[in-house]
Every structure is written in C-alpha cells, then in structure tokens.
Amino acid sequence: MIVRFVLTEKSLRLAERENKITIIVPRNATKKEIRDYVEKTYNVKVENVNTLITMTGEKKAYVKLTSEYNAYDLLGRLGLV
C-alpha cells in the first residue's frame, strides 16, 4: 500500500511539530484504506488523513497520528531517521 516514505526537511519538521508522517501511496488508494493500512501495519492510531496529487502525478498522504503515538519515533523505529 505504501510506495515510499517522504523524508524531506518539511516532512521531518511535520513529524516533529505536528505528529504527521508523509507517505506516497498508489493513486487509487482511499483515505480509509490508507488509515486502516497504517494502523494495522505499524500498530498506531490515526487521527486524520489528508491527501493530494503532486505535480509529478503521485498521490501524497499526510497521516496525523493521535497524541499517544509519536510520528518521529515511528520513523526512527523503521530505521528511516
């Protein structure tokens, strides 16, 4: 379901300040599917999912985790930070 994680300065700042992870997903993925996949795969609770289509045609999802979970810690557990 996840094509790749986005690890830019902006996405890491969002992880630290707003508790959001930024991912690229398949273009046909719905917000509900993204939410369910992230919750099941990474054992976290998702508060909100926002999506957009980038200028290159990829679908980007901003996934906000609930306050019990830390997005930066999740990225660290996955070995991305």
C-alpha positions in Angstrom: 0.0 0.0 0.0 2.8 2.4 0.8 5.0 3.2 -2.2 7.6 5.1 -0.2 8.1 7.4 2.7 8.9 11.1 2.1 12.0 12.2 4.1 12.5 15.8 3.3 13.2 18.7 5.7 9.5 19.6 5.5 8.3 16.1 6.2 10.6 15.7 9.2 9.5 19.0 10.6 5.9 17.9 10.3 6.8 14.6 12.1 8.4 16.6 15.0 5.9 19.5 15.3 2.6 18.2 14.1 2.9 14.4 14.6 2.4 13.6 10.9 4.1 11.1 8.7 4.3 11.8 4.9 4.0 8.9 2.5 3.5 8.3 -1.2 0.6 5.9 -1.9 -0.9 4.4 -5.0 -3.1 6.8 -6.9 -6.3 4.7 -6.4 -5.9 4.4 -2.6 -8.6 6.0 -0.5 -8.2 7.8 2.8 -9.9 4.9 4.6 -7.6 2.4 3.1 -4.6 4.4 4.0 -5.8 4.8 7.6 -6.5 1.1 8.0 -3.2 0.1 6.5 -1.1 2.4 8.6 -3.0 1.4 11.8 -2.7 -2.3 11.2 0.9 -2.4 9.9 2.5 0.0 12.4 0.3 -0.6 15.5 -0.6 3.1 15.8 -3.9 5.1 15.9 -4.5 7.6 13.1 -6.4 10.8 13.8 -6.6 12.2 10.3 -5.5 11.6 6.7 -5.1 14.4 4.1 -4.2 13.5 0.5 -3.1 15.5 -2.5 -1.8 14.7 -6.0 1.7 16.1 -6.6 2.8 17.8 -9.8 4.6 14.6 -10.9 1.3 12.7 -10.6 2.0 10.8 -7.4 -0.5 10.7 -4.5 0.9 12.1 -1.3 -0.7 11.4 2.1 -0.2 13.3 5.3 -1.1 10.9 8.2 -1.7 12.5 11.6 -1.2 10.2 14.5 -3.1 10.5 17.8 -1.3 12.1 20.7 -0.5 8.7 22.3 1.9 8.0 19.4 4.9 9.9 18.2 5.5 10.1 14.4 9.2 10.8 14.7 9.6 7.8 17.0 7.8 5.7 14.4 10.2 6.8 11.6 13.1 6.0 13.9 11.7 2.5 14.7 11.5 1.9 10.9 15.2 3.0 10.6 14.3 6.0 8.4 15.7 8.7 10.6 
